[in-house]
């Protein structure tokens, strides 16, 4: 039984993004009886929705002393003292699940694995406030330089780590994020109907899921919808939360496609599979991502997908997905019309999508992570290929 420590702050406190990634990795590694003794380290107690996670995983939770749990002090503890706490707990290997490891960890001799979802703040600095970029660079670049091995969630992120941070390729592994298995489980029609009614959603719709922010580029989806005949095209439903562009998108929708765009905030995570499986078509026009996991979730649900062009999107979507230039609303509109007007194509895309989504099975990817742990603990470090992803 190997004692593995995990940075669990996102798993215990974040409801989206890296929080979902951390929880899925932990469940794949610890809930599946893989022979690991899990230790979760967090600078603050779990939020109520995740309070039972350590118990569900059979893992021990480690918090700082009460005096260190105040704002500011908790961040200091996580950055400069957590490593010594992990070493004192007998941890054999520490996994920084969300971009960073403690600064005092290397001095303890405990080896580490670091997961990096993306370096988007380096590629697209204009999308991030300067203070955030400086903080990311200070924490995340140092962590990538000092971790025993680095897990890139996509080949694109691996290439960015090589180019921008000059990470030794012998320390780089590519292991995609696990998909959520709930999307592949058919939701009964009555339950789907109930969920749609709860949020005031129509029976037929195009769907896009993601924070309403410039990078997610819902703007192009709205412009594309406006170019299609209203009587032949279902409305567009945008599920997410306002990250700064909600008001702008609402004004654009009212001007170009009045009454044809629904903004659905507050959709519960547990209801997303029902919403996804009810969609006619899933749109993912994002400008940039580290991976694009909602694409995998839509494919698992059997929904045809149109995503942006780009390496990371093709890694997620494979050959079952159609791809359009991210800002080309005319091309996107043409693809939407093509899929909606060809039921056989939509059905073929749905079937092929389900097969592709199976590549992101949590147990399969947990095996790769265990292989990485074994390599690090044995003193190895040679990069190992991830599951082969078709480029489309």
C-alpha positions in Angstrom: 0.0 0.0 0.0 1.6 3.2 -1.2 0.9 6.5 0.7 0.1 9.2 -1.9 -0.6 12.8 -1.0 -2.9 14.9 -3.2 -3.4 18.7 -3.4 -7.2 18.6 -2.8 -8.1 22.2 -2.4 -9.9 22.4 -5.8 -11.5 18.9 -5.3 -13.0 20.0 -2.0 -14.0 23.6 -2.9 -14.4 24.1 -6.7 -17.6 23.1 -8.5 -16.3 23.3 -12.1 -13.1 23.0 -14.2 -10.1 21.9 -12.2 -12.4 20.8 -9.3 -14.1 18.3 -11.5 -10.8 17.1 -12.9 -9.3 16.6 -9.4 -12.4 14.7 -8.1 -12.5 12.4 -11.2 -8.8 11.6 -10.9 -9.2 10.9 -7.2 -12.2 8.7 -7.7 -10.4 6.7 -10.5 -7.3 6.2 -8.3 -8.8 5.7 -4.8 -12.4 4.5 -5.2 -11.4 1.7 -7.6 -9.3 -0.2 -5.2 -5.9 0.5 -6.8 -3.8 -0.2 -3.8 -3.1 3.4 -2.8 -3.6 5.0 0.6 -4.9 8.5 -0.2 -4.1 11.6 1.8 -5.8 14.8 0.9 -4.2 18.1 1.8 -6.2 21.3 1.7 -5.6 24.8 3.3 -9.4 25.0 4.1 -12.2 22.6 5.0 -14.4 21.3 2.3 -17.4 23.2 1.1 -20.7 21.4 2.0 -21.3 19.7 -1.4 -17.9 17.9 -1.0 -17.7 17.4 2.7 -18.2 13.6 2.3 -15.6 13.2 -0.4 -12.7 12.0 1.8 -15.0 9.4 3.4 -16.3 8.3 -0.1 -12.7 7.9 -1.3 -11.5 6.2 1.9 -8.9 9.0 2.2 -7.4 10.9 5.1 -7.9 14.7 5.1 -5.1 16.9 6.4 -5.8 20.6 7.2 -3.5 23.3 8.7 -3.8 24.1 12.3 -6.8 26.3 13.1 -4.6 29.4 13.4 -3.4 29.0 9.8 -6.9 28.7 8.2 -7.4 32.5 8.0 -7.4 34.2 4.5 -3.8 34.9 3.5 -2.3 32.6 6.1 -4.0 29.5 4.5 -2.4 30.4 1.2 1.0 30.8 2.9 0.6 27.4 4.5 -0.3 25.7 1.2 2.6 27.3 -0.6 5.4 27.2 2.0 4.6 24.6 4.7 2.4 21.9 3.2 5.4 20.0 1.8 6.9 19.5 5.3 3.4 18.5 6.6 3.2 15.9 3.8 6.6 14.5 4.5 5.9 14.3 8.2 2.8 12.3 7.3 4.9 9.6 5.6 3.8 10.5 2.1 5.8 8.6 -0.5 4.7 10.7 -3.5 2.8 14.0 -3.7 0.5 14.8 -6.7 -0.2 18.5 -7.3 -3.5 18.0 -9.1 -4.0 21.7 -10.1 -0.9 23.3 -11.5 1.3 23.6 -8.4 3.3 21.9 -5.7 4.4 23.4 -2.4 7.7 25.3 -2.4 9.1 23.4 0.5 8.3 20.0 -1.0 11.6 19.4 -3.0 13.7 20.0 0.1 11.9 17.1 1.9 13.0 14.5 -0.7 9.4 13.5 -1.4 9.0 13.1 -5.2 6.1 14.8 -7.0 3.8 14.7 -9.9 2.2 17.8 -11.3 -0.9 18.0 -13.5 -1.1 21.0 -15.9 -4.3 21.6 -17.7 -3.1 24.5 -19.9 -0.8 27.5 -20.3 -3.5 29.7 -21.8 -2.4 32.8 -19.8 0.9 32.6 -21.6 -0.6 32.0 -25.1 -3.4 34.5 -24.7 -2.2 37.1 -22.1 -4.9 39.6 -23.2 -7.6 37.4 -21.8 -6.2 37.5 -18.2 -5.6 40.4 -15.8 -1.9 41.2 -15.4 -1.9 40.4 -11.6 -3.4 37.0 -12.3 -0.8 36.3 -15.0 2.1 37.2 -12.7 0.7 35.0 -10.0 0.3 32.0 -12.4 3.8 32.4 -13.7 5.3 32.6 -10.3 3.6 29.5 -8.9 3.0 27.3 -11.9 6.3 27.8 -13.8 8.3 27.0 -10.7 6.2 24.0 -10.0 6.7 22.7 -13.6 10.5 23.2 -13.2 10.7 21.4 -9.9 8.2 18.5 -10.1 9.6 15.0 -10.6 7.2 14.5 -13.5 4.6 16.6 -15.2 1.2 15.4 -16.6 -0.1 17.5 -19.5 -3.8 17.0 -20.1 -3.3 17.3 -23.9 -0.6 17.1 -26.5 -1.1 20.9 -27.0 -0.3 21.5 -23.4 2.7 19.2 -23.6 4.0 21.3 -26.6 3.4 24.5 -24.7 5.3 23.2 -21.7 8.2 22.2 -23.9 8.2 25.6 -25.8 7.3 28.1 -23.1 8.7 26.5 -19.9 11.4 24.3 -21.5 10.3 21.3 -19.4 12.5 18.3 -20.0 10.6 16.0 -22.3 11.8 13.0 -20.2 9.6 14.3 -17.4 6.5 14.9 -19.5 3.5 12.5 -19.7 0.2 13.1 -21.6 -2.8 11.7 -19.7 -6.1 13.2 -20.7 -8.7 14.1 -18.1 -11.3 11.4 -17.2 -14.8 11.9 -18.6 -17.9 11.9 -16.3 -19.5 8.5 -16.7 -23.0 9.9 -16.0 -23.2 11.4 -19.4 -23.1 8.0 -21.1 -26.0 6.6 -18.9 -29.4 7.2 -20.7 -31.7 9.5 -18.7 -35.3 8.4 -19.0 -37.5 10.6 -21.2 -39.8 11.6 -18.3 -36.8 12.7 -16.2 -35.4 14.7 -19.1 -38.7 16.4 -19.6 -38.9 17.3 -15.9 -35.4 18.8 -16.0 -36.2 20.9 -19.0 -39.4 22.2 -17.5 -37.5 23.0 -14.3 -35.2 25.4 -16.2 -37.8 26.6 -18.7 -36.0 25.0 -21.6 -37.6 24.0 -24.9 -38.0 20.4 -26.1 -35.6 20.9 -29.0 -32.5 23.2 -28.9 -28.9 23.7 -29.8 -26.7 23.6 -26.7 -23.4 25.3 -25.6 -22.0 24.8 -22.1 -19.4 27.1 -20.6 -18.7 30.2 -18.6 -20.0 33.3 -20.4 -16.6 34.9 -21.1 -14.7 36.1 -24.2 -12.6 33.0 -24.5 -15.6 30.7 -24.7 -16.8 32.7 -27.7 -20.5 32.2 -27.4 -20.7 35.3 -29.6 -19.9 33.3 -32.7 -22.7 30.8 -31.9 -25.2 33.6 -31.6 -24.2 35.2 -34.9 -24.3 31.8 -36.6 -27.8 31.2 -35.2 -29.0 34.6 -36.5 -27.9 33.5 -40.0 -30.2 30.5 -40.0 -34.0 30.5 -40.6 -35.8 30.6 -37.3 -38.6 28.3 -38.4 -36.1 25.6 -39.4 -33.7 25.9 -36.5 -34.2 25.2 -32.8 -33.2 27.9 -30.4 -29.8 28.1 -28.8 -29.4 27.4 -25.1 -26.3 28.8 -23.3 -25.7 27.0 -20.0 -23.2 28.5 -17.7 -22.5 31.4 -15.4 -21.6 35.0 -16.1 -17.9 35.4 -16.3 -18.1 39.0 -17.6 -19.8 38.9 -21.0 -23.3 37.8 -20.0 -24.8 41.3 -20.5 -23.0 41.8 -23.9 -24.2 38.4 -25.1 -27.8 39.1 -24.1 -27.8 42.4 -26.0 -26.3 40.7 -29.0 -28.9 37.9 -29.0 -31.7 40.4 -28.6 -30.4 42.4 -31.5 -29.6 39.6 -34.0 -31.9 36.7 -32.9 -34.6 38.0 -30.6 -36.3 35.3 -28.7 -34.1 32.6 -30.0 -31.4 32.4 -27.4 -32.0 31.1 -23.8 -29.5 31.9 -21.0 -29.6 29.2 -18.4 -27.6 29.9 -15.3 -27.9 27.9 -12.1 -28.3 24.5 -13.8 -27.3 22.0 -11.2 -24.4 19.7 -12.1 -26.6 16.7 -11.5 -29.0 17.9 -14.1 -26.4 18.5 -16.9 -26.6 14.9 -18.3 -30.3 15.3 -18.8 -29.9 18.6 -20.5 -27.1 17.4 -22.7 -28.9 14.3 -23.8 -31.9 16.4 -24.8 -30.0 18.6 -27.2 -30.2 18.3 -31.0 -26.6 19.5 -31.4 -23.8 20.6 -29.2 -21.7 23.7 -30.1 -18.3 24.4 -28.7 -16.9 27.6 -30.4 -14.2 28.3 -27.8 -11.2 30.3 -28.9 -8.8 28.2 -26.7 -8.7 25.5 -24.2 -6.4 23.1 -22.4 -8.5 20.2 -23.5 -12.2 20.8 -23.9 -13.9 18.2 -21.7 -17.5 19.3 -22.5 -16.9 18.0 -26.0 -16.2 14.5 -24.5 -19.3 14.8 -22.3 -21.5 15.6 -25.3 -20.0 12.7 -27.3 -20.7 10.4 -24.4 -24.3 11.5 -24.4 -24.6 10.6 -28.0 -25.1 14.2 -29.2 -23.5 15.4 -32.5 -20.8 18.0 -31.8 -19.4 21.0 -33.8 -16.3 22.4 -32.2 -13.6 24.9 -33.0 -10.6 23.9 -35.1 -7.4 23.3 -33.2 -5.2 20.5 -31.9 -6.7 20.4 -28.4 -10.3 20.3 -29.7 -9.5 17.4 -32.1 -7.9 15.5 -29.2 -11.2 15.8 -27.3 -13.5 15.3 -30.3 -11.7 12.9 -32.5 -13.1 11.9 -35.9 -16.7 11.9 -34.7 -16.8 15.8 -34.4 -17.1 18.5 -37.1 -14.7 21.5 -36.8 -15.1 25.1 -37.8 -12.8 28.1 -37.5 -13.6 29.6 -34.1 -14.6 33.0 -35.3 -16.2 32.0 -38.6 -20.0 32.3 -38.0 -20.8 31.6 -41.6 -18.9 28.3 -41.6 -20.5 27.3 -38.2 -24.0 28.1 -39.5 -23.4 26.0 -42.6 -22.3 23.0 -40.4 -25.3 23.4 -38.1 -27.7 23.4 -41.1 -25.9 20.4 -42.6 -26.3 18.3 -39.4 -29.9 19.4 -38.7 -31.0 18.6 -42.3 -29.3 15.1 -42.4 -30.7 12.8 -39.6 -28.5 10.0 -40.8 -25.4 12.1 -40.4 -26.5 13.2 -36.9 -27.1 9.5 -35.9 -23.7 8.4 -37.3 -22.0 11.2 -35.4 -23.8 10.3 -32.2 -22.8 6.6 -32.5 -19.2 7.4 -33.4 -19.0 10.0 -30.6 -20.0 7.4 -28.0 -17.2 5.1 -29.1 -14.6 7.9 -29.0 -15.7 9.0 -25.5 -14.9 5.6 -24.2 -11.2 6.5 -24.6 -11.6 8.8 -21.6 -12.8 6.1 -19.2 -11.7 6.9 -15.6 -10.4 3.4 -14.9 -8.3 3.3 -18.1 -6.7 6.6 -17.4 -6.1 5.7 -13.7 -4.0 2.8 -14.9 -1.8 5.3 -16.8 -1.5 7.5 -13.7 -0.5 4.5 -11.6 2.2 3.6 -14.2 3.5 7.1 -13.9 3.6 6.9 -10.1 5.5 3.6 -10.3 8.0 5.2 -12.7 8.6 8.1 -10.4 8.9 6.0 -7.3 11.3 3.7 -9.0 13.5 6.6 -10.0 12.4 6.6 -13.7 10.9 9.4 -15.6 10.8 8.6 -19.3 7.7 9.9 -21.0 5.0 7.4 -21.8 2.4 7.9 -24.5 -1.1 8.6 -23.6 -4.0 6.6 -25.0 -3.8 7.1 -28.8 -6.2 9.9 -29.9 -7.4 10.0 -33.5 -6.8 13.4 -35.0 -9.8 13.4 -37.2 
